[in-house]
Structures are given as structure tokens and as C-alpha cells.
Amino acid sequence: MDYFKGTDDYVISPSLKDNVNVSIALGRPLLVKGEPGTGKTLLAHSIAAGLGKKLFIWNIKSTTKAREGLYVYDTVQRLNDARFGDRDISDISQYIKLGKLGEAFNADEQVVLLIDEIDKADIEFPNDLLNEIDEMAFYIPETGETITAKHRPIVIITSNSEKELSDPFLRRCIFHYIEFPDEELMQEIVNVHYPDIEKKLLREALKKFYWIREFDMLRKKPSTSELVDWLQALIVGGIPAKTVEKELPFVGALLKKKEDVEIIDNSGNSHYSYQSSSRTRNVY
Amino acid sequence: MFINFFFSLKSYGVPVSLHEWITLHHALSLNLNDCSLTSFYHIAKSVLVKNEIYFDKYDMAFLDTFRDVETTDEMLEKILQGLKKVKELHLTEEEKKQIEELNLDQILKNFEEQMKQGHYKNHVGGNRAIGTGGRSTQGAWGYNPAGIRIGQGESRHKRAVQIAEKRTFRNYSSNVTLDTRQMKVALSHLRSLLPILQGEKLDLEKTIDKTCRNAGEIELVWEDKEKKASKVLLLMDVGGSMTPYSQLVNRLFSAAGTQIRRFKYFYFHNCIYQDIWEDMERNKSISTQEFLRGEDKDYKVIIVGDAEMAPSELTWVNGAVDYWYHNDTPGLVWFQRLRDKFEDIIWLNPLPARSWGYVHSIRMIRDIFPMFELTLEGLDEGVKYLMTGKGRLHRANYLRETS
């Protein structure tokens, strides 16, 4: 059996690694939730790279239908072909195009399938896939063909919890909630991105970053990807650690809303002089 | 075998099903947990709990069931406590060879004996017992290639019971007041059932018609498709006793603005009289009468306020809290008119529900509107209430009672 050990370019917590392996062993999809920017999508890439398997990505949009993942029957093309008679239109199978799920089933080896942001789609979407995910097979009525997975794909599903998923769907999944990384883990993550970063700069930047994140009133808390961008800006700008200690250069890389920047500004620049009232919600 | 755990989870309100319970046992039968309680904690969590808001309850149920369980993890801990780290041991090649000749069975036997006799306390050096820096077959930082290493470096996980005790996910529990994102999620449930048009469906009749006119040259006509959206009206209490909650209400407001397509909002102070305001400072007002006449009645209405006021503000003519404001109709009547106009209407209260019974004005308002707490759970419940049309039932009951 495949055992996922992680890859060098992706820092993974032991419990997530365990859950990945449980999901592989049980052959059930792994549902990953977490704050934006905690590396949900990258997990699938890392699993595929770590196990040396091909990765299929099915990006979900608000208009995506469950059937599109299985196959699309291109009737319009067939209709067009029928007009000129330059192709044999009696063979329907040439107009059946497999979707990402169909391709993953049809692959000759085990693959990793990422269903990205499943909550974007209609509320019925996950329900429509229940049977396919259970049986790992589906039927195409147009050609009378049944596509069965030759090797059960490793399915990773990510969700930003914009919509709730239905209970029957959840029952079939293994669930993991990626917590926001603590300072120690974050240091590791940053080191993956910038191995040569100055230690002092990183320490000061992280201090500021977690300080900002503690503001409960923020409309949008900065996430890992914003931290990485910010550090990039600091490195390119040649900002010394001392400056970061005293002020917040390039705050625009961390905070994307005007109101948020104001909250931080009003709290005073120094690390230690914040007013607790604007900082935490004293309302309960 | 630990079926108690299942029922304990249930009693804490974690929605676990038999399906998931069996999956867990399947995982255990494959020995995915490596016989360790810590791994079991993580695996059971991922298999049984499908929403982070239940993690805290899971932790509590886990503590209830497994608090007193003796595990090998625990034994390790005890041994480690007795050990002290000393300088690493240097051995000659000869000695190393001697040690290598020991076999594993012997070592394991020795280990068990040591355990029984409790020889491990504060043991440093030595050749046989559990200790540090020695040549014995057990312990850490010592030298014995065939030996058992106990807890050298750091263990990969923390102990399960300790993790559970920490209850890291307490804040994810659903009855804590919410942040913007969570509000958006809750409000997005409102986004249903109002058709807003957007092209994508094939209009068959028009296509045939056009194609015929084109002498058989196919021309496709796309029809507009229904998209889900919602109509929401937000009435917010500002000023006075609501000031501490202004940020919270503000957040609800900003979440609603981005989440809902047809969104209207008005402000009031404590109670609604003949005017409602379009801005927070209450400068620009419109007549409540006009408003009630003009709006569609299929708006979903959410009133946010603490409903904490003197009963006279509800029942008296000229009872308004602002001394310059005169109302010839009591607030309660205005509330009832609002109730009669809109079918789906709820009241969200930032005060905790347990305090509602002690405030007279809240009790009075609860007679008119269904009231929910302004927390994630309350908002969710309230939205569900609006969506299922239960408000109509409430209204019908109310009308029957009063007539």
C-alpha cells in the first residue's frame, strides 16, 4: 500500500499526514477545510508528487454541474456535423467527452484527483456525486457504457465552507481541518519559500504578523500567502529587521481593506502599546 | 468495545452515524492507529467529526471516555520522568561488538523485568537497568545498537488526552459570537429561490423558429436561466445600549451587503416609531408608513437589536426615549404592523439568550417576533427559520391569538 510521507516543498502536520494515509487506506475521499491560504490545494499537489502519481484537478465553479465531472455529450457538435455529413455521426461515443472524474476513473494507474472548492457549486452538487464516489463507477446512457475505476483514485476535496455540505456526503468522507499554523510551523513554511531569509528579519516579521492576526475586528485576516508576499516585498525592498520592529512597511501586502489598515493604524505602531479595547472584542 | 465513546459523542451533540462508526472500526481493523491512543484520537476525529465546530465537543467526549485509560504512551511518560539526560557514552569498538551480540528477545525480557521492578527512577549510567547514558539495552542517549530506544528526541505527537484537554478548538464552537466570514457563510443560506436571469439554457422553440427562417442553417438561441439570490431587509438598532455591539452589527451589515443581491437596510433607536433612518447618524429619515406601503412583502426581514428598553417605550404614546421625539402611536403597534406586513421576519439579539427572560421588554417583543441570538448558531437557526417559512406559521398563530 502507498504510504504518504510528505514532500520537501510542503510542510505538513503529523495529524494531517496520518489522515491522508487513513483516507488512502480506506479508499475514501479526504475532505480538507481550513482558512483561506492554509495550503489546502497544495496538499493534493504534494500527495501526487510524494507518491509519484498523476494529478487530475477539477476546479469547481458556481455553474459546475456534477455530470460535467463524469462526461459531456456534445450534442451541438453532433448536430453541426450532421449538416454536412463529413463525419459518421452514428458513432455517439466520439461526442462523449469524459470529465475530470471520468478521466481519473479511466486512467490505467492510480491517480490523485483534486476536487477544488466543492462548496462553490450548487448545494445539490455533492449529493449528485454520492453514488459515483461510493461505487467509483458511472453509466453513460447514450452509449450504454459503464465506466468503472480501474484503480480507486485518491480523492482530495477542498472546501472553504461557503456552503454546508450534506450529511450523506460528509459521512463518506474523512475530514481534516487545517488549523492556522503556529509560529514554529510558520517558520518552517517560510523557510521552504525563502531558504536564505535573514533570521532576525523573519522573527520580527512573524511577530508583527501574528500580532496583526490577533485583531478580532479585522474584516480579512492576513493568511500564509499574504505573509509570503509581504516577506518577498521586505526582502526585495531591502528593509532591515530593525525597521520591521518599529513600523509596518508595505502593509498593503498584508491587509487588503481600508478599514483593516485603519484599525491597525489606530492601535499605535508599537508592538506593545496597543489598546486592548480596539484589539479584542470585549463584547460577548 | 468502546461503544461508550459513541454514545458519549452523541450525548455531547456531535452528529455521528453508524456508518461512520463502522468506518472507524474498519480503520482500526487495518491497524491504522498503530495501537496508540494518540493516533486513535486523530483518526477517530477525522472519521467521526465532519465539522470543526464539533471538535471541541469531540474533545470533551474523548476526555470523558478515555481520561483514565492507561496506555503505553503513559508508561513511556513515567519512564522518561525518571530519566536524566547525561553526556553521551563513548565506547571502544570491542565493547560495541560485545553489545551487538545480545539478542532482541533477551532485551525485551529484560525490559519487562526492569519495568516490573521499577528500576528506572533517576538511573544514570549502568549496564543493565533502564537509564540514561549507560550501556544497558534500555533507555536513551546511551549506546546499544540492539537496544530499545525510549523517547529519545521528541515524540511525534503529544499525548491524546493532553491534546483533548487543551481544547484548542473551543473558539470554533458554534455558540461564540461570529466574525465576518462566518456571518457570510450563514447569510449565504438566504441566497435562494429568487430568479435572477443569466443566459445559458437552450431555447428550443426559438431555435427551431430561427433555424427555419434561416432555411435550415442552424442558429442556436440561448435562454436565461434562473439563478439564486435573495431579498433581505435589515433593520438595525443603533445608539444607546447598542453601542457596545456596534462593531458586531457593522460586521453583520458588511457581510450581508456582499452576500445578498437585493439588500436594503434601515436604522432605528431602541424601538420603531413613525420614522426609520437611512443612515447610522439618524439624519435622513423616511416614513415608516410609506415604507410599509411601498416594499414588497416577500422580503426576508431581520431586525437586530438588544430589545432592552423601558416597557413604556413600547406601550406609551410619546414613549420614545429621545425627549424631542413625539410619537402618537406606541412602538408596540408599529412592531405589530411590521409583523403583519412581512411574512418572514426574525429578531436577532446580541444579548445571550439566558438573559432574555429577565428583561420585560424582551419578553414583550418575543411575543411578536421569533428571537434568535446573534451568534453563529443563532444566525444559522434564524436563517433556517426564514427559509423554511416557519415565520408564516408564527404569524398565523399570533394573528389567531390576538384576534
Chai-1 contact restraints between the chains, C-beta under 6 A:
chainA,res_idxA,chainB,res_idxB,connection_type,confidence,min_distance_angstrom,max_distance_angstrom,comment,restraint_id
A,P14,B,R156,contact,1.0,0.0,6.0,A-B,restraint_1
A,S15,B,H42,contact,1.0,0.0,6.0,A-B,restraint_2
A,D18,B,H42,contact,1.0,0.0,6.0,A-B,restraint_3
A,N19,B,S46,contact,1.0,0.0,6.0,A-B,restraint_4
A,V22,B,A27,contact,1.0,0.0,6.0,A-B,restraint_5
A,V22,B,L32,contact,1.0,0.0,6.0,A-B,restraint_6
A,V22,B,I43,contact,1.0,0.0,6.0,A-B,restraint_7
A,A25,B,L30,contact,1.0,0.0,6.0,A-B,restraint_8
A,A25,B,L32,contact,1.0,0.0,6.0,A-B,restraint_9
A,L26,B,A27,contact,1.0,0.0,6.0,A-B,restraint_10
A,S161,B,V185,contact,1.0,0.0,6.0,A-B,restraint_11
A,E162,B,V185,contact,1.0,0.0,6.0,A-B,restraint_12
A,L170,B,K50,contact,1.0,0.0,6.0,A-B,restraint_13
A,R171,B,S17,contact,1.0,0.0,6.0,A-B,restraint_14
A,R171,B,H19,contact,1.0,0.0,6.0,A-B,restraint_15
A,R171,B,E20,contact,1.0,0.0,6.0,A-B,restraint_16
A,I174,B,S46,contact,1.0,0.0,6.0,A-B,restraint_17
A,I174,B,V47,contact,1.0,0.0,6.0,A-B,restraint_18
A,F175,B,S46,contact,1.0,0.0,6.0,A-B,restraint_19
A,F175,B,K50,contact,1.0,0.0,6.0,A-B,restraint_20
A,H176,B,S46,contact,1.0,0.0,6.0,A-B,restraint_21
A,Y177,B,E52,contact,1.0,0.0,6.0,A-B,restraint_22
A,M217,B,Q247,contact,1.0,0.0,6.0,A-B,restraint_23
A,R219,B,T180,contact,1.0,0.0,6.0,A-B,restraint_24
A,V283,B,P244,contact,1.0,0.0,6.0,A-B,restraint_25
A,V283,B,Y245,contact,1.0,0.0,6.0,A-B,restraint_26
A,V283,B,L248,contact,1.0,0.0,6.0,A-B,restraint_27
